[in-house]
Amino acid sequence: MSNLPLREEIDEIYKWKLEDIYENEELWEQDYSEVKSKLSLFDEYRGNIDTAEKLLGLLKLKDEETMKVDRLFTYARMRRDEDNSLAKYQALSDRAMSLVVELSSRTSFIEPEILAIPEEKLRTFLGQNKELKLYEHYLENLFRMKAHILDAEKERMLAEVSEILQSPGDIFKMLDNADIRFPKIKDEDGNEVELTKGRYITFMESENREVRKAAFEALYNTYKSMINTLSSTTAANVKANVFIKNQRKFKSSLEASLFADKVPVEVYENLIDTVHQRMDLMHRYVSIRKKALGLDELHMYDLYVPLVKGYDKTVTYDEAKQMVIEGLAPMGDEYISILKEGFNSGWIDVYENRGKTGGAYSWGTYGTHPYVLLNFQGKLNDVFTIAHEMGHAIHTYYSFKNQPYIYSNYTIFVAEVASTCNEAILINYLLEKASSREEKMYLLNHFMEQFRATLYRQTMFAEFEKIIHEKAEAGEPLNAEVLQEIYHKLNEDYYGPDIYIDSLIDYEWARIPHFYSSFYVYKYATGFSSAIAISKDIMENGMPAVNAYKEFLSSGSSDYSLELLKKLGVDLTTPKPIQDALDVFEKLLDEFEKLL
């Protein structure tokens, strides 16, 4: 394991083709200039939305220019993600972000002025113009939000400060991706190797406990050395959410965050409550892990190492792709054809390089194919990451293909359903194919880890966010000491008595980028639970279930998220999907213990 390669040292076949968005940056500049020149057109509609035709013209103009700005921003930010240290793409990304803010400011009058139109008159407009019917769901949703939309001047002010309110996350991202450097540690062979975020999990899966401990301590001591800065960015982000909550007259930051998706606060609280009621399963898993590893004392750095000693499943990227193709066969020929197109047509950026954004994501812009960023390390977990991110990508593909721009972006609430459904189908395929006791145990271990890491750990993150926002709303301070204390107690609650809660885990919250997309992570847990139900339906009922699922993937945001899931038989307003998923976890524990 050598030092990270530079971007130019990576073979082109393993890089995504952003040229499919803009063939060159001259074309980017042309679109940028064109949008700038058209911003003044919005002023013609200000105070002047008095006919159905004018309302339609305004909404179409907004869609056209927002689509272009999305395209400009997506390209610039993804170029920056290739190597965050490059000033050229930092600048391009900053310009794109400024244009997002400028467009937002120019269009901030639209929703307050539409809401000033009497609802009866607006319905008359809808009856007068057939093209305007396209916007009926958008307008109905807008009226639902009426109590939380401010007058035009205040909306303009909020739009103009939005870039400032995003600063805590931007600062964290630059610190975490461009500036941070981790020390070298010794690998299994005693070689000095640079620790990176991408390599961290590989080290944590090492059967050599000293390697795991060294990686754990090196990572968290690095974040600990910057903890006052990171606690300040975390607190600032929370304060920004409280500011928005107050301005928009919500009861809590949580309600403000969930309202756009029409998700009641009870769904969030129900997830936490249901998981707490079944915390014994998590504690049992920790106990099984301790026994399987033969340890007198289980530590936090022992949570990722596979429980089957000597079984090292490493794969090449080509092997990983083939495993995903074969595993997702129940999804049918059309789905597999799209999957292969993604693998072969420059959708994916595969390997880690110096300065590249860590982790994995799927993104895209309307009118082009989706993209996937990976940091492939050749482990089994990377196979599931490919399936996960391609689930997002194919969801985007179907949504973009079947929806007009205004409904083309599905909500974050349902975003994790497609990705985790892919994983659930893949793991069942691999379990059926397992040819030995060791392989089956290894895969069961991986599936159990999905429950630990997604359903339990993400719920723990969600509870952490809820607690720290409630403290801020009550006027209590959020310094490093307070954040560490809260996080330590949550680890005790979730992991139980059979593990030693190492003090360095108290700094884990400081490295979680999703905390800057507040109240996001609970959607991993609800999405995972939904995916377990949907994948079970697909595997039991075949193509009728697949066709219903593809209709869901094609729906974008044309209906409310909870309603789209209800059409697939998943009702997250009740505890049932969470309870059913945890029942599956219990069966996995039973099966693993029989083999142990």
Backbone torsions as a table, in degrees:
resi	resn	phi	psi	omega
1	MET	NA	108.5	-175.0
2	SER	-95.9	-178.7	175.4
3	ASN	-65.2	158.0	-177.0
4	LEU	-62.1	138.3	176.1
5	PRO	-73.9	158.6	171.2
6	LEU	-76.5	161.1	-177.3
7	ARG	-57.1	-42.8	-176.0
8	GLU	-69.9	-12.7	179.0
9	GLU	-86.5	-7.2	178.7
10	ILE	-84.9	134.4	178.3
11	ASP	-61.2	139.4	-176.5
12	GLU	-59.4	-28.9	-177.1
13	ILE	-68.1	-15.3	179.1
14	TYR	-102.4	12.3	178.8
15	LYS	-111.7	145.9	174.6
16	TRP	-69.6	158.7	-178.0
17	LYS	-106.0	85.4	177.9
18	LEU	-69.7	-11.4	175.2
19	GLU	-62.6	-18.6	177.0
20	ASP	-73.2	-15.5	173.1
21	ILE	-90.4	-55.2	173.9
22	TYR	-133.3	120.3	-178.0
23	GLU	-60.8	-32.2	175.9
24	ASN	-154.8	169.0	-174.6
25	GLU	-78.9	-12.3	171.6
26	GLU	-64.6	-39.1	178.3
27	LEU	-67.9	-35.9	174.7
28	TRP	-59.5	-46.9	-179.5
29	GLU	-62.8	-36.4	178.0
30	GLN	-62.7	-46.8	178.3
31	ASP	-63.8	-39.6	179.3
32	TYR	-59.4	-47.8	-179.8
33	SER	-64.9	-38.8	-179.3
34	GLU	-64.1	-43.4	178.0
35	VAL	-62.6	-45.5	-179.8
36	LYS	-56.8	-40.2	-177.4
37	SER	-71.3	-23.0	-176.4
38	LYS	-96.1	-6.6	-177.9
39	LEU	-60.3	-32.6	-178.6
40	SER	-67.2	-19.6	-179.7
41	LEU	-62.7	-28.0	179.7
42	PHE	-64.4	-30.5	-177.8
43	ASP	-62.1	-26.5	-179.2
44	GLU	-66.5	-22.3	-178.0
45	TYR	-95.4	-15.1	-176.9
46	ARG	-60.6	123.9	-179.9
47	GLY	70.2	17.7	-169.8
48	ASN	-141.1	31.8	179.5
49	ILE	-96.8	76.4	-172.0
50	ASP	-115.0	3.1	175.5
51	THR	-138.9	162.8	177.5
52	ALA	-61.7	-37.8	-178.3
53	GLU	-66.2	-39.9	179.8
54	LYS	-68.6	-38.7	178.0
55	LEU	-63.1	-44.0	178.9
56	LEU	-62.7	-45.3	179.9
57	GLY	-59.6	-40.9	179.7
58	LEU	-66.3	-46.3	-178.2
59	LEU	-65.6	-37.8	177.4
60	LYS	-66.9	-41.4	177.5
61	LEU	-61.9	-43.0	179.6
62	LYS	-62.2	-44.2	178.8
63	ASP	-61.3	-45.8	-177.3
64	GLU	-61.6	-47.1	-176.7
65	GLU	-75.7	-34.8	176.9
66	THR	-65.6	-38.2	178.1
67	MET	-60.7	-43.2	179.4
68	LYS	-66.2	-42.0	-179.6
69	VAL	-66.4	-39.2	174.9
70	ASP	-57.2	-43.6	-178.7
71	ARG	-64.3	-45.3	178.6
72	LEU	-61.6	-45.4	-176.6
73	PHE	-68.8	-44.6	-179.1
74	THR	-59.2	-47.8	179.7
75	TYR	-60.2	-49.1	-176.2
76	ALA	-63.5	-43.8	-177.7
77	ARG	-69.8	-36.6	179.0
78	MET	-70.9	-34.5	172.2
79	ARG	-61.5	-42.2	178.2
80	ARG	-63.7	-38.0	-178.9
81	ASP	-65.2	-23.1	176.7
82	GLU	-63.4	-37.2	178.5
83	ASP	-160.4	97.6	-174.6
84	ASN	-65.9	-12.0	-177.7
85	SER	-84.2	-9.4	-176.1
86	LEU	-80.8	118.9	-178.5
87	ALA	-61.8	-34.2	-177.9
88	LYS	-57.0	-46.6	-176.5
89	TYR	-86.3	-20.5	167.3
90	GLN	-60.5	-44.9	-178.8
91	ALA	-66.8	-43.8	179.9
92	LEU	-61.9	-42.5	178.7
93	SER	-64.3	-40.8	178.8
94	ASP	-63.9	-41.5	178.4
95	ARG	-63.4	-42.2	179.2
96	ALA	-63.3	-42.3	178.9
97	MET	-63.8	-39.7	178.1
98	SER	-63.4	-36.0	178.3
99	LEU	-69.4	-37.6	174.6
100	VAL	-56.8	-46.5	-179.3
101	VAL	-65.7	-41.4	-179.2
102	GLU	-64.2	-43.8	177.2
103	LEU	-62.8	-43.0	179.3
104	SER	-59.8	-41.5	178.7
105	SER	-65.8	-44.0	-178.3
106	ARG	-65.0	-31.6	-176.4
107	THR	-100.4	4.9	-174.7
108	SER	-65.9	-19.3	-179.8
109	PHE	-76.9	-19.6	-167.6
110	ILE	-60.9	-54.1	-175.1
111	GLU	-68.0	-42.4	175.0
112	PRO	-59.4	-38.3	-178.5
113	GLU	-73.5	-35.0	175.0
114	ILE	-64.3	-41.3	-179.3
115	LEU	-68.5	-20.2	176.7
116	ALA	-77.4	-15.8	176.7
117	ILE	-75.8	128.8	177.7
118	PRO	-55.5	139.2	-174.8
119	GLU	-59.0	-36.5	178.6
120	GLU	-62.1	-40.5	179.1
121	LYS	-67.4	-38.2	179.8
122	LEU	-64.5	-38.5	178.3
123	ARG	-68.1	-31.3	174.0
124	THR	-64.1	-43.2	176.5
125	PHE	-55.5	-44.6	-178.2
126	LEU	-62.1	-35.2	178.4
127	GLY	-75.3	-23.4	-176.3
128	GLN	-83.4	-24.3	-173.0
129	ASN	-133.3	115.0	-177.6
130	LYS	-62.9	-37.3	-179.7
131	GLU	-63.6	-30.8	-178.1
132	LEU	-69.5	-20.8	179.6
133	LYS	-59.1	-27.2	177.4
134	LEU	-54.1	-33.4	-173.3
135	TYR	-93.7	9.9	-173.8
136	GLU	-61.5	-46.9	179.7
137	HIS	-63.5	-41.1	177.1
138	TYR	-58.2	-45.2	-177.0
139	LEU	-69.6	-38.6	177.1
140	GLU	-63.5	-42.1	178.2
141	ASN	-65.4	-36.2	178.6
142	LEU	-62.4	-43.3	179.7
143	PHE	-67.6	-29.1	174.2
144	ARG	-61.6	-31.8	-176.2
145	MET	-92.7	6.0	-170.5
146	LYS	-53.0	-41.6	-175.9
147	ALA	-66.5	-15.5	-175.1
148	HIS	-113.4	5.6	175.4
149	ILE	-101.8	132.4	-173.6
150	LEU	-89.7	179.0	176.6
151	ASP	-70.3	167.8	-170.8
152	ALA	-57.8	-40.4	-177.4
153	GLU	-67.6	-41.2	178.9
154	LYS	-69.9	-37.3	176.2
155	GLU	-62.9	-38.2	177.8
156	ARG	-64.1	-41.0	178.4
157	MET	-63.1	-44.8	179.3
158	LEU	-63.3	-38.7	178.0
159	ALA	-63.1	-39.8	-177.1
160	GLU	-72.3	-27.4	179.2
161	VAL	-92.9	-1.4	-175.7
162	SER	-60.1	-36.8	179.6
163	GLU	-65.2	-38.2	178.1
164	ILE	-66.0	-41.5	-178.5
165	LEU	-66.3	-22.8	177.2
166	GLN	-87.4	-4.5	-175.9
167	SER	-57.7	-40.8	179.7
168	PRO	-56.3	-43.2	178.6
169	GLY	-67.5	-38.6	178.8
170	ASP	-65.2	-41.3	178.8
171	ILE	-63.7	-45.6	178.9
172	PHE	-59.5	-43.7	-175.7
173	LYS	-64.0	-42.1	179.3
174	MET	-66.7	-41.9	178.5
175	LEU	-63.0	-44.1	-172.2
176	ASP	-78.1	-28.0	-175.9
177	ASN	-107.0	-29.9	-174.9
178	ALA	-106.6	-40.4	-170.9
179	ASP	-95.1	-32.8	-171.3
180	ILE	-68.5	139.7	175.4
181	ARG	-133.2	131.7	178.9
182	PHE	-101.0	152.9	-179.9
183	PRO	-71.7	170.5	173.4
184	LYS	-85.4	148.6	175.0
185	ILE	-130.1	169.4	177.5
186	LYS	-91.8	130.4	178.0
187	ASP	-83.0	-170.0	-176.2
188	GLU	-60.6	-26.3	-179.0
189	ASP	-96.6	7.1	179.1
190	GLY	81.3	10.2	178.8
191	ASN	-83.7	142.7	175.8
192	GLU	-75.7	121.6	-175.9
193	VAL	-132.4	139.1	178.8
194	GLU	-70.2	129.0	173.8
195	LEU	-79.8	133.2	173.1
196	THR	-131.2	165.1	177.4
197	LYS	-62.4	-38.9	179.7
198	GLY	-64.7	-34.3	-178.4
199	ARG	-86.9	-11.6	-173.2
200	TYR	-57.5	-48.9	-178.5
201	ILE	-64.9	-35.8	176.4
202	THR	-59.0	-44.2	176.9
203	PHE	-65.1	-39.8	-177.4
204	MET	-69.3	-18.3	176.6
205	GLU	-91.8	-0.3	-179.2
206	SER	-65.4	140.0	176.1
207	GLU	-74.0	-14.3	176.7
208	ASN	-82.9	110.6	-174.0
209	ARG	-64.8	-31.3	179.0
210	GLU	-66.7	-34.2	176.3
211	VAL	-65.8	-45.4	179.2
212	ARG	-59.7	-47.3	-178.1
213	LYS	-63.5	-42.3	-179.6
214	ALA	-63.3	-42.5	179.3
215	ALA	-65.4	-44.0	179.1
216	PHE	-58.7	-49.2	-177.8
217	GLU	-68.8	-38.5	179.7
218	ALA	-65.0	-43.4	-178.9
219	LEU	-64.8	-53.8	-172.6
220	TYR	-75.5	-28.3	173.5
221	ASN	-66.9	-30.8	176.8
222	THR	-66.0	-46.0	177.8
223	TYR	-67.6	-36.0	178.4
224	LYS	-60.7	-35.0	-178.6
225	SER	-67.1	-16.5	-180.0
226	MET	-118.1	20.7	-167.8
227	ILE	-65.4	-31.5	179.4
228	ASN	-69.5	-38.4	174.8
229	THR	-64.1	-46.2	-175.9
230	LEU	-70.8	-32.6	175.0
231	SER	-69.1	-32.4	177.7
232	SER	-68.2	-41.6	178.4
233	THR	-68.0	-38.5	177.5
234	THR	-62.5	-48.2	-180.0
235	ALA	-62.8	-39.4	179.8
236	ALA	-64.9	-38.4	178.2
237	ASN	-64.7	-42.4	177.9
238	VAL	-63.1	-42.7	179.3
239	LYS	-63.4	-35.4	176.7
240	ALA	-62.7	-40.6	178.1
241	ASN	-66.4	-39.2	178.3
242	VAL	-65.9	-38.1	177.0
243	PHE	-59.6	-47.7	179.7
244	ILE	-64.4	-42.5	177.7
245	LYS	-56.9	-44.1	-179.6
246	ASN	-68.2	-43.8	-178.9
247	GLN	-63.3	-37.9	-175.8
248	ARG	-94.1	5.9	170.7
249	LYS	62.8	46.2	171.6
250	PHE	-97.3	158.6	179.8
251	LYS	-72.5	-29.4	-178.0
252	SER	-153.0	163.0	175.4
253	SER	-64.2	-33.8	178.1
254	LEU	-63.4	-47.9	178.4
255	GLU	-61.0	-41.1	179.5
256	ALA	-60.6	-40.1	-177.9
257	SER	-71.3	-38.9	-175.3
258	LEU	-82.4	-20.1	-171.1
259	PHE	-61.9	-40.1	-176.7
260	ALA	-59.3	-32.7	179.1
261	ASP	-88.6	2.3	-175.2
262	LYS	54.9	43.9	177.1
263	VAL	-107.6	118.4	179.2
264	PRO	-67.8	151.6	179.5
265	VAL	-56.5	-29.2	-178.0
266	GLU	-60.6	-30.8	178.7
267	VAL	-62.8	-43.3	179.4
268	TYR	-65.5	-48.8	-178.2
269	GLU	-67.3	-35.9	178.4
270	ASN	-62.0	-39.9	177.2
271	LEU	-59.1	-51.4	-178.7
272	ILE	-60.9	-45.0	-178.3
273	ASP	-63.9	-43.3	-177.8
274	THR	-66.4	-40.6	177.5
275	VAL	-64.5	-41.1	178.5
276	HIS	-62.4	-35.4	179.9
277	GLN	-67.3	-23.6	-179.4
278	ARG	-114.4	29.0	-179.4
279	MET	-65.4	-20.7	178.8
280	ASP	-60.8	-30.3	179.2
281	LEU	-67.7	-39.9	178.3
282	MET	-66.4	-43.6	178.9
283	HIS	-63.7	-36.4	177.3
284	ARG	-65.3	-41.0	178.7
285	TYR	-62.3	-41.6	178.0
286	VAL	-61.4	-41.2	179.1
287	SER	-64.5	-42.0	176.6
288	ILE	-61.5	-42.9	179.7
289	ARG	-61.6	-43.8	179.3
290	LYS	-61.4	-43.5	180.0
291	LYS	-67.5	-45.3	-177.6
292	ALA	-62.5	-35.6	-179.5
293	LEU	-84.0	-10.0	178.3
294	GLY	66.2	38.3	-175.9
295	LEU	-103.4	139.3	173.1
296	ASP	-72.1	-32.5	-179.1
297	GLU	-139.6	115.1	178.9
298	LEU	-84.6	132.7	178.6
299	HIS	-113.2	168.8	-179.3
300	MET	-62.4	-26.5	179.4
301	TYR	-82.7	3.8	176.4
302	ASP	-101.6	6.4	-172.5
303	LEU	-81.7	-16.0	-173.8
304	TYR	-109.6	-17.0	-177.8
305	VAL	-66.1	132.3	178.1
306	PRO	-56.9	146.0	-175.0
307	LEU	-83.5	-6.2	178.4
308	VAL	-104.6	106.2	-176.3
309	LYS	-69.0	139.9	175.9
310	GLY	81.1	-5.7	179.0
311	TYR	-98.7	100.3	-175.0
312	ASP	-111.7	100.7	-178.4
313	LYS	-89.9	98.3	174.8
314	THR	-111.2	145.5	-176.6
315	VAL	-137.8	150.5	170.7
316	THR	-80.5	167.4	178.6
317	TYR	-62.5	-41.6	179.2
318	ASP	-63.6	-40.0	177.3
319	GLU	-64.6	-40.3	179.8
320	ALA	-61.6	-44.0	178.9
321	LYS	-60.6	-43.4	-178.5
322	GLN	-65.5	-38.6	177.1
323	MET	-61.1	-40.6	-180.0
324	VAL	-67.8	-43.1	179.3
325	ILE	-59.8	-48.3	-179.0
326	GLU	-67.7	-41.1	-177.3
327	GLY	-65.7	-31.8	-177.0
328	LEU	-93.9	13.1	179.0
329	ALA	-52.8	-35.7	178.2
330	PRO	-58.5	-16.6	-179.7
331	MET	-76.0	-8.7	175.4
332	GLY	93.4	165.8	-172.7
333	ASP	-63.1	-42.0	-177.0
334	GLU	-61.7	-46.5	-179.6
335	TYR	-61.0	-44.8	-179.4
336	ILE	-65.3	-36.0	177.6
337	SER	-62.0	-41.3	177.7
338	ILE	-66.6	-41.2	178.1
339	LEU	-57.9	-47.1	-179.8
340	LYS	-65.2	-38.0	177.0
341	GLU	-58.9	-42.5	178.5
342	GLY	-62.0	-40.3	179.7
343	PHE	-66.7	-32.5	-170.4
344	ASN	-105.5	-0.3	-170.3
345	SER	-125.5	29.4	172.9
346	GLY	74.9	28.2	176.3
347	TRP	-80.6	-24.0	-163.0
348	ILE	-117.7	135.7	171.1
349	ASP	-105.9	112.6	-159.4
350	VAL	-88.3	-54.9	-165.0
351	TYR	-103.1	156.4	176.8
352	GLU	-72.4	139.8	169.6
353	ASN	-139.1	165.0	-177.0
354	ARG	-61.3	129.7	178.0
355	GLY	89.0	-10.4	-178.1
356	LYS	-71.7	143.0	176.5
357	THR	-58.8	136.0	-177.0
358	GLY	-76.5	173.3	175.5
359	GLY	75.4	-149.4	-179.4
360	ALA	-150.2	149.2	174.4
361	TYR	-157.8	164.2	168.7
362	SER	-118.6	141.4	-178.7
363	TRP	-149.7	171.5	177.5
364	GLY	-179.7	175.4	178.8
365	THR	-140.2	139.1	-173.0
366	TYR	-54.4	133.0	-179.8
367	GLY	98.1	-8.8	174.0
368	THR	-130.1	169.1	179.2
369	HIS	-72.4	162.4	177.3
370	PRO	-71.5	167.2	177.1
371	TYR	-130.2	154.6	177.8
372	VAL	-133.6	128.5	172.5
373	LEU	-100.7	127.0	175.5
374	LEU	-122.0	166.4	165.5
375	ASN	-134.3	69.0	-169.0
376	PHE	-64.7	129.2	-178.0
377	GLN	-118.2	-2.4	175.8
378	GLY	85.1	20.8	178.7
379	LYS	-106.6	165.1	178.6
380	LEU	-56.7	-38.5	179.5
381	ASN	-57.6	-33.1	179.1
382	ASP	-68.2	-30.0	176.5
383	VAL	-63.6	-44.0	179.0
384	PHE	-69.9	-32.0	175.7
385	THR	-63.2	-41.2	176.9
386	ILE	-60.9	-48.1	179.3
387	ALA	-60.0	-41.9	-179.0
388	HIS	-61.8	-54.5	-176.0
389	GLU	-69.0	-32.5	176.1
390	MET	-72.1	-24.2	170.6
391	GLY	-62.3	-46.9	174.4
392	HIS	-57.4	-48.0	-173.8
393	ALA	-62.8	-42.4	-178.4
394	ILE	-72.8	-32.6	171.1
395	HIS	-58.1	-47.1	177.8
396	THR	-61.5	-43.8	179.8
397	TYR	-56.4	-51.6	-179.3
398	TYR	-63.9	-41.7	-177.7
399	SER	-65.9	-46.8	178.5
400	PHE	-61.6	-38.1	-176.2
401	LYS	-70.5	-32.7	-169.7
402	ASN	-108.5	-8.3	-176.8
403	GLN	-119.7	147.8	169.7
404	PRO	-66.8	163.2	-173.2
405	TYR	-52.2	-42.6	-173.0
406	ILE	-62.3	-26.2	179.4
407	TYR	-113.3	14.7	-171.5
408	SER	-78.0	-24.1	-178.6
409	ASN	-96.6	108.6	176.5
410	TYR	-65.2	155.5	-177.0
411	THR	-72.4	156.7	176.8
412	ILE	-62.6	-27.5	-178.5
413	PHE	-58.8	-39.8	180.0
414	VAL	-96.7	-3.1	-173.7
415	ALA	-59.9	-36.8	-175.6
416	GLU	-81.9	-5.5	-179.1
417	VAL	-68.1	-51.3	-176.6
418	ALA	-63.9	-38.9	-177.5
419	SER	-67.9	-45.1	-177.6
420	THR	-79.1	-24.1	172.6
421	CYS	-62.4	-44.4	175.2
422	ASN	-55.4	-46.2	-178.6
423	GLU	-63.0	-41.8	-177.5
424	ALA	-65.9	-39.3	177.9
425	ILE	-67.9	-41.4	179.8
426	LEU	-62.7	-44.2	-177.0
427	ILE	-66.0	-36.2	178.2
428	ASN	-66.2	-38.8	176.2
429	TYR	-61.7	-46.7	-177.3
430	LEU	-67.7	-34.2	176.7
431	LEU	-66.0	-41.3	178.4
432	GLU	-65.0	-33.2	-176.4
433	LYS	-83.6	-12.9	-175.2
434	ALA	-55.8	130.5	-173.0
435	SER	-104.0	-1.3	-179.5
436	SER	-147.8	162.1	176.8
437	ARG	-58.5	-43.0	-177.9
438	GLU	-62.7	-42.8	-179.3
439	GLU	-66.4	-40.9	179.2
440	LYS	-64.2	-42.4	177.8
441	MET	-63.2	-39.5	179.4
442	TYR	-61.5	-43.9	-178.8
443	LEU	-71.7	-40.0	174.5
444	LEU	-59.1	-42.1	175.7
445	ASN	-57.0	-45.5	-179.5
446	HIS	-63.3	-42.8	-179.0
447	PHE	-66.8	-40.2	176.5
448	MET	-62.1	-37.0	177.6
449	GLU	-64.3	-32.6	176.5
450	GLN	-62.3	-40.9	177.1
451	PHE	-66.1	-44.1	178.7
452	ARG	-61.9	-48.9	-171.9
453	ALA	-77.8	-29.5	-175.0
454	THR	-100.8	-54.2	-175.6
455	LEU	-77.5	-43.4	-178.7
456	TYR	-85.3	-52.5	-173.7
457	ARG	-65.5	-41.5	179.6
458	GLN	-68.7	-31.5	174.4
459	THR	-68.0	-37.4	174.7
460	MET	-61.3	-44.0	175.9
461	PHE	-59.0	-43.4	-178.9
462	ALA	-62.3	-39.5	178.5
463	GLU	-67.4	-39.1	176.1
464	PHE	-58.6	-47.0	179.2
465	GLU	-60.8	-42.9	-179.3
466	LYS	-61.6	-44.4	-178.9
467	ILE	-64.0	-47.2	-174.2
468	ILE	-70.7	-31.4	175.9
469	HIS	-70.8	-38.3	177.6
470	GLU	-64.2	-38.0	177.2
471	LYS	-63.9	-44.8	179.4
472	ALA	-63.2	-40.5	179.8
473	GLU	-65.7	-25.7	177.5
474	ALA	-88.3	1.9	178.2
475	GLY	82.6	14.3	-179.9
476	GLU	-86.3	149.9	-177.6
477	PRO	-73.3	152.1	175.7
478	LEU	-123.5	70.0	176.3
479	ASN	-90.8	177.3	-175.7
480	ALA	-58.2	-42.3	-177.2
481	GLU	-62.9	-43.2	179.8
482	VAL	-64.0	-45.5	-178.9
483	LEU	-63.4	-40.7	178.2
484	GLN	-64.5	-41.6	-178.6
485	GLU	-63.8	-44.6	179.0
486	ILE	-61.5	-45.9	-174.8
487	TYR	-67.7	-37.0	178.7
488	HIS	-63.4	-44.7	-178.9
489	LYS	-63.0	-40.0	178.7
490	LEU	-63.4	-40.7	177.4
491	ASN	-61.8	-39.6	176.8
492	GLU	-61.9	-44.6	-177.8
493	ASP	-64.9	-43.9	-172.5
494	TYR	-79.9	-36.9	-174.2
495	TYR	-93.6	-19.4	171.7
496	GLY	82.0	-169.5	-169.3
497	PRO	-80.6	-13.0	-173.1
498	ASP	-94.1	21.2	177.3
499	ILE	-139.4	145.1	175.0
500	TYR	-87.4	120.7	-178.5
501	ILE	-83.8	93.1	-179.1
502	ASP	-59.4	138.6	-175.7
503	SER	-61.2	-28.1	-178.8
504	LEU	-67.8	-21.0	178.3
505	ILE	-66.7	-18.0	178.1
506	ASP	-61.5	-15.1	-178.7
507	TYR	-100.5	3.2	-175.2
508	GLU	-60.5	-39.5	-179.2
509	TRP	-54.5	-28.1	-174.3
510	ALA	-71.3	-13.3	-177.7
511	ARG	-111.2	6.4	-175.9
512	ILE	-90.5	106.0	-176.8
513	PRO	-65.1	-27.4	-176.9
514	HIS	-66.2	-18.1	177.8
515	PHE	-67.2	-12.2	175.6
516	TYR	-92.8	-2.1	166.7
517	SER	-114.9	78.8	-163.4
518	SER	-60.0	143.2	-179.6
519	PHE	56.0	37.0	176.2
520	TYR	-93.1	-42.4	-164.6
521	VAL	-66.5	-24.3	179.6
522	TYR	-62.0	-24.7	-178.7
523	LYS	-68.9	-24.1	172.1
524	TYR	-63.1	-42.9	-176.9
525	ALA	-71.7	-44.7	178.2
526	THR	-68.7	-38.2	177.8
527	GLY	-64.0	-41.3	178.3
528	PHE	-61.9	-46.0	179.9
529	SER	-62.5	-42.1	177.8
530	SER	-63.1	-41.6	-177.9
531	ALA	-64.8	-36.0	177.7
532	ILE	-60.4	-44.0	179.9
533	ALA	-66.7	-44.2	-176.8
534	ILE	-68.5	-42.9	-179.9
535	SER	-64.1	-37.6	177.3
536	LYS	-62.0	-42.1	178.9
537	ASP	-63.3	-43.4	-179.5
538	ILE	-63.9	-45.5	-177.2
539	MET	-70.1	-27.0	-179.2
540	GLU	-88.8	-32.5	-171.0
541	ASN	-116.7	-1.9	171.4
542	GLY	65.9	-142.3	-169.0
543	MET	-61.8	-34.7	175.5
544	PRO	-57.1	-41.2	177.4
545	ALA	-69.2	-38.6	177.7
546	VAL	-61.7	-43.9	-178.5
547	ASN	-64.7	-39.5	176.0
548	ALA	-64.4	-39.1	179.2
549	TYR	-66.3	-40.9	178.4
550	LYS	-65.3	-31.0	174.9
551	GLU	-65.5	-39.6	174.7
552	PHE	-61.2	-46.4	-180.0
553	LEU	-62.0	-28.5	-176.5
554	SER	-86.7	-3.2	-170.3
555	SER	-84.6	-16.7	-178.7
556	GLY	54.2	-130.5	176.9
557	SER	-113.2	33.2	-177.6
558	SER	-74.5	-9.5	173.0
559	ASP	-144.9	168.8	179.9
560	TYR	-70.3	145.8	-172.1
561	SER	-56.6	-47.3	-179.0
562	LEU	-61.6	-35.1	179.6
563	GLU	-69.6	-40.4	178.0
564	LEU	-60.2	-41.1	179.4
565	LEU	-70.6	-35.2	178.7
566	LYS	-61.2	-32.2	177.5
567	LYS	-63.6	-21.8	176.8
568	LEU	-98.5	9.1	177.9
569	GLY	83.0	16.5	-179.3
570	VAL	-113.2	113.6	-177.7
571	ASP	-114.7	99.3	-176.1
572	LEU	-80.8	0.4	172.7
573	THR	-79.6	-5.2	176.6
574	THR	-116.5	161.6	177.8
575	PRO	-72.6	-11.3	-168.5
576	LYS	-55.6	-49.6	-178.6
577	PRO	-59.6	-37.2	179.1
578	ILE	-69.2	-45.0	179.5
579	GLN	-62.2	-42.7	-179.7
580	ASP	-62.9	-41.0	178.3
581	ALA	-63.5	-41.6	-180.0
582	LEU	-68.8	-27.8	172.9
583	ASP	-63.5	-39.7	176.8
584	VAL	-62.8	-42.2	178.2
585	PHE	-59.4	-42.2	-179.7
586	GLU	-62.1	-40.6	178.5
587	LYS	-65.0	-37.2	176.9
588	LEU	-63.3	-42.4	177.4
589	LEU	-60.8	-43.6	178.9
590	ASP	-60.3	-46.7	-176.7
591	GLU	-65.1	-40.6	-179.3
592	PHE	-66.7	-42.0	-178.7
593	GLU	-63.2	-33.3	177.5
594	LYS	-64.8	-33.0	-178.5
595	LEU	-86.0	-16.3	-173.3
596	LEU	-70.6	NA	NA
